[in-house]
């Protein structure tokens, strides 16, 4: 005897005399999702050099100056303010800065400001593949390489994703960033940086970051 799933399939294929409306429970069953389908609203284009091309020194966190970058959004509308975030892979030190909206031009300008203020600290930055980062390849120069994660693979920026979750303690999801000042967001990042991390040998990200800066002097 065929199982009920097989019977339902035969009904949908009109292989039996029974019609779907004869079995009301069929309308309650969720349609099967295509396992190859993608979430809507995400950028599918290749924005620049793939994360797969990063050097081993980036992957093993043995070298200072390699960053992961993203946005933390409140209301999901490009006219809404957001916060750009950066996390240094070796030290887990994070930067968060409020921006007036998350159009690609605004995002580029904000990251340009951060990089230009401390160019010696940035060797690579790996971005999410979202359309708001469509222009950040313009940051690239002889000293700074820009990479992009694969589409729908935020886990490839694990340190950044973890920081963004911690930042949500201060900026609840879905709440407009109009309610938060630039100083508040920067101070929130500072508080997170001062937390002791077992992965850093019971140092804080702030301490690990300062240690690396002292070695550069």
Residue, then its C-alpha position, 0 to 999 in steps of 0.5 A: x500500500x502506498x504511503x499518504x505522501x505518494x497518494x497526495x502526489x498522485x492526486x496532484x498529478x491527476x493520476x486518481x479520480x479524487x480532486x484536492x478539494x475532496x481532501x481539505x487537509x491538503x490545503x493545510x499542508x505547506x507547499x514543499x520548498x525548493x531546496x535550491x531557492x534563495x532568499x529574496x532581496x539579496x544581491x546575487x552579483x559578484x561585487x569583487x574579489x572572493x573571500x576564497x582568494x584570501x591569504x593563509x595569514x588572514x585565515x589563521x588569524x596570525x597577523x594583525x590588520x585583517x578585518x571583517x565588515x558589515x552593517x547593523x540595521x534598525x528599520x529595513x529601509x535604505x533611507x533609515x540610519x544604520x551602523x557600520x561595523x568592523x572587527x579585527x580578526x586577530x584581536x576581535x577588536x570592534x568599531x561601530x559608527x552610525x551613518x545617516x542611511x545605508x545607500x552604497x555611497x554613504x557606506x563607502x564614505x563612512x569606511x573611507x573615513x575610518x581607513x584614512x584615519x588609520x591606514x596602517x591598521x588595515x591590510x584587508x577588509x572582508x565584506x558581506x555580499x549585500x548591495x549596500x557594499x556595491x562601491x567599497x571596492x573603491x577602498x582598495x589600494x596598494x596597501x589594502x585588499x578588499x574581499x567579499x563573502x559568498x552570497x548567503x554565507x554570513x558565517x564566513x564573517x564569524x567574528x563580525x557576526x558575533x559582534x553584531x549580535x552583542x551590539x543588539x544588546x544595546x540596539x534592539x532588532x527592528x528599532x530605528x537607529x534614529x533613537x540612538x546617538x553616534x556617541x551611544x553606538x560608539x560607546x556600546x562598541x567600547x563596552x563590548x571591547x572591554x569584556x574579557x574573552x577566553x579565546x584571547x587568553x582572558x584578555x579583552x579585545x581592547x587589551x589585545x588591540x592595544x598590544x598589537x598597536x604597541x608592536x607597530x610603533 
